[in-house]
């Protein structure tokens, strides 16, 4: 197995990551050099399209990190291209039913286990043929996370998590809240109860859990709740926060000093 993220999860580690949303190779390089060894390339909401996102995998790996790709959708064509181009860890958004999850797994596995189109000897994923047994082993190397982010998914969690080939259920709290009529209310008690039910069911069934940082819970709190893959801040938010802080510091330093009464009097 070449997928070190999957290896770490199988050993029981908690894997933490950051988002790459700007679609920039330089940003990817910076994130890894800043110490983020796992970078999630967001092709659903980020600036990079699928092809650009697949290219960014190289930037993350060249800097010494490991890449996770959030694909824009779970279609057969999208998954085939992502896998062929070397995505080893994939998050698929908006997976609400067991049938959707089974279809995604079908697209990700070669015949005998699924229906993935075959071009193994010439794709980047096999080292352009250097990995001679890739077609027989690719299913073991893949880390497949399905993003469950609708309230109607909750009754199906056990079935989705039990599907062979699904490695993890990834909870999308923002869309889950929206599906409950609670858009941007990430600390609402009803959302907390729904997440608690997800955590209970997945914990009892031994289903791997992933999510994003926030909603009033810290890294440690999420780990305690059973999450083993946690994505934290994104490049856009970090750049914006740093830029705003730097500007505020400048404005504070250069702000005119309050004039003394004597100086004020002399000004007339």
C-alpha positions in Angstrom: 0.0 0.0 0.0 1.3 3.4 -1.0 -1.4 5.5 0.6 0.1 6.6 3.9 -3.0 8.4 5.0 -5.0 5.2 4.9 -2.1 3.4 6.6 -2.2 5.9 9.5 -6.0 5.6 9.8 -5.8 1.8 9.9 -3.3 2.1 12.8 -5.8 4.1 14.7 -4.2 7.5 14.3 -6.2 10.8 14.0 -5.2 12.5 10.8 -5.5 16.3 10.6 -5.5 18.4 7.5 -6.0 21.8 5.9 -8.0 22.9 2.9 -6.5 24.2 -0.3 -9.3 26.4 -1.9 -7.3 29.0 -3.8 -6.3 26.5 -6.4 -2.7 27.7 -6.2 0.4 25.5 -6.4 2.3 28.1 -4.4 -0.3 28.0 -1.7 0.0 24.2 -1.6 3.7 24.5 -1.3 3.4 27.0 1.5 0.9 24.9 3.5 3.1 21.8 3.4 6.2 23.8 4.3 4.3 25.4 7.2 3.8 21.9 8.6 0.4 20.7 7.2 1.4 17.3 6.0 -2.1 16.5 4.7 -3.8 19.0 2.3 -7.3 18.6 1.0 -7.7 20.0 -2.5 -11.2 21.2 -2.8 -12.7 20.9 -6.3 -16.3 21.2 -5.1 -16.2 24.7 -3.7 -12.6 25.8 -4.3 -11.2 27.8 -7.3 -9.6 24.7 -9.0 -11.6 22.7 -11.4 -11.1 18.9 -11.6 -8.1 19.0 -14.0 -6.4 21.8 -12.1 -7.0 20.0 -8.8 -5.5 16.9 -10.1 -2.4 18.9 -11.1 -2.2 20.3 -7.5 -1.7 16.8 -6.2 1.8 17.0 -7.7 2.5 20.3 -5.9 1.5 18.8 -2.5 3.5 15.7 -3.0 6.5 17.5 -4.3 6.6 19.6 -1.1 6.5 16.4 0.9 2.8 16.2 1.8 -0.1 13.9 1.1 -3.1 15.1 -0.9 -6.8 14.3 -0.5 -9.0 15.3 -3.4 -12.6 16.4 -2.8 -14.1 15.8 -6.2 -16.9 18.1 -7.5 -19.4 15.2 -7.9 -19.6 11.4 -7.7 -20.2 10.7 -11.4 -18.4 7.8 -13.1 -16.4 10.0 -15.4 -15.2 12.3 -12.6 -14.1 9.4 -10.4 -12.4 7.6 -13.3 -10.4 10.6 -14.2 -9.5 11.4 -10.6 -8.2 7.9 -10.0 -6.4 7.5 -13.2 -4.6 10.8 -12.6 -3.3 9.7 -9.2 -5.8 10.6 -6.5 -5.4 8.0 -3.8 -7.6 9.6 -1.2 -11.0 11.0 -2.3 -14.0 12.7 -0.6 -17.2 12.5 -2.6 -19.8 15.2 -1.7 -23.6 14.9 -1.3 -23.9 11.1 -0.8 -27.4 10.7 0.7 -28.4 7.1 0.0 -26.9 3.6 0.0 -27.5 3.4 -3.8 -25.4 6.5 -4.4 -22.6 5.0 -2.2 -22.7 1.7 -4.1 -22.6 3.5 -7.4 -19.5 5.4 -6.3 -17.7 2.3 -5.1 -18.6 0.6 -8.5 -16.9 3.5 -10.3 -13.8 3.3 -8.2 -13.0 -0.5 -8.6 -11.9 -2.5 -11.5 -14.1 -5.3 -12.9 -14.3 -8.2 -10.6 -15.1 -5.7 -7.8 -16.6 -2.9 -9.8 -16.9 -1.2 -13.2 -14.0 1.2 -13.4 -12.8 1.8 -17.0 -9.4 0.2 -17.7 -6.3 2.0 -18.7 -4.0 0.9 -15.9 -0.7 0.6 -17.8 -0.7 4.2 -19.0 -2.1 6.3 -16.1 -0.2 8.3 -13.5 -1.8 6.2 -10.7 0.2 3.1 -11.8 3.4 5.1 -12.4 2.6 4.8 -16.1 2.9 1.0 -15.8 5.7 0.8 -13.3 3.3 -0.6 -10.7 2.6 -3.7 -12.7 -0.1 -5.1 -10.3 -1.9 -1.8 -9.9 -5.2 -3.1 -11.3 -5.3 -5.9 -8.8 -4.3 -3.8 -5.8 -5.7 -0.3 -6.4 -8.9 -1.0 -4.4 -6.8 -1.7 -1.3 -4.8 1.5 -1.8 -7.8 3.8 -2.2 -9.1 5.8 0.7 -12.8 6.6 -0.1 -14.7 8.9 2.0 -18.4 9.6 1.3 -19.8 12.9 2.5 -23.1 12.5 4.3 -24.6 15.9 4.7 -28.3 15.6 4.7 -30.7 14.8 7.5 -32.4 12.2 5.4 -29.1 10.2 5.4 -29.2 9.4 9.1 -31.4 6.3 8.9 -29.1 4.9 6.2 -25.7 5.4 7.9 -25.2 1.8 9.0 -26.0 0.5 5.5 -23.7 3.1 3.8 -20.8 2.5 6.2 -21.1 -1.3 5.7 -20.7 -1.1 2.0 -17.4 -2.7 1.0 -15.1 0.0 -0.4 -16.5 2.8 1.7 -13.7 3.6 4.2 -15.2 6.6 6.0 -18.4 8.6 6.4 -17.5 12.3 6.3 -19.9 14.6 8.1 -20.6 18.0 6.4 -22.0 20.0 9.2 -22.9 23.1 7.2 -25.0 21.3 4.6 -26.4 19.0 7.3 -27.6 22.1 9.2 -29.0 23.6 5.9 -31.0 20.4 5.3 -32.6 20.9 8.7 -33.5 24.5 8.0 -30.6 25.7 10.2 -28.3 27.3 7.6 -25.2 28.8 9.4 -26.5 27.8 12.8 -23.7 25.4 13.6 -24.2 25.5 17.3 -28.0 24.9 17.3 -29.1 22.2 19.7 -31.0 20.3 17.0 -27.9 20.1 14.9 -25.9 19.0 17.9 -28.4 16.2 18.5 -28.2 15.1 14.9 -24.4 15.0 15.0 -24.6 13.1 18.3 -26.8 10.5 16.6 -24.3 10.1 13.7 -21.5 9.7 16.2 -23.4 7.1 18.2 -24.4 5.0 15.2 -21.0 5.1 13.6 -19.3 4.4 16.9 -21.5 1.3 17.5 -21.0 0.1 14.0 -17.3 0.7 13.8 -17.7 3.1 10.9 -14.8 5.6 10.4 -15.8 9.2 10.8 -14.4 12.4 9.4 -15.5 16.1 9.6 -14.4 19.7 9.6 -13.3 21.8 12.5 -15.9 24.2 14.0 -19.4 24.3 15.4 -18.0 25.1 18.8 -15.9 22.0 19.0 -12.1 21.9 19.1 -9.7 19.4 17.6 -9.6 17.5 20.9 -13.3 17.5 21.3 -13.8 16.1 17.8 -11.2 13.4 18.4 -12.9 12.5 21.7 -16.3 12.2 19.8 -14.7 9.6 17.5 -13.6 11.5 14.4 -10.3 10.2 12.9 -10.0 12.6 10.0 -10.5 16.3 10.8 -10.0 19.1 8.3 -9.2 22.5 9.9 -8.6 26.0 8.4 -8.4 26.8 4.7 -5.8 28.8 2.8 -8.3 31.6 2.0 -9.4 32.1 5.6 -5.8 32.0 6.8 -4.6 34.5 4.2 -7.5 36.9 4.9 -7.0 36.7 8.7 -3.3 37.4 8.4 -3.8 40.2 5.9 -6.5 41.9 8.0 -4.3 41.6 11.2 -1.3 43.1 9.4 -3.4 46.0 8.1 -5.0 46.7 11.5 -1.5 46.7 13.1 -0.4 49.2 10.5 -3.4 51.5 11.1 -3.0 51.4 14.8 0.7 52.3 14.6 0.2 55.2 12.1 -3.1 56.5 13.6 -2.8 60.3 14.6 -2.1 60.8 18.3 -4.8 62.6 20.3 -3.7 66.2 20.6 -3.1 67.7 24.1 -5.3 70.7 25.2 -2.3 73.0 24.9 -1.5 71.8 21.4 -5.1 72.1 20.4 -5.2 75.7 21.6 -2.1 76.6 19.6 -3.7 75.2 16.5 -6.1 78.2 16.3 
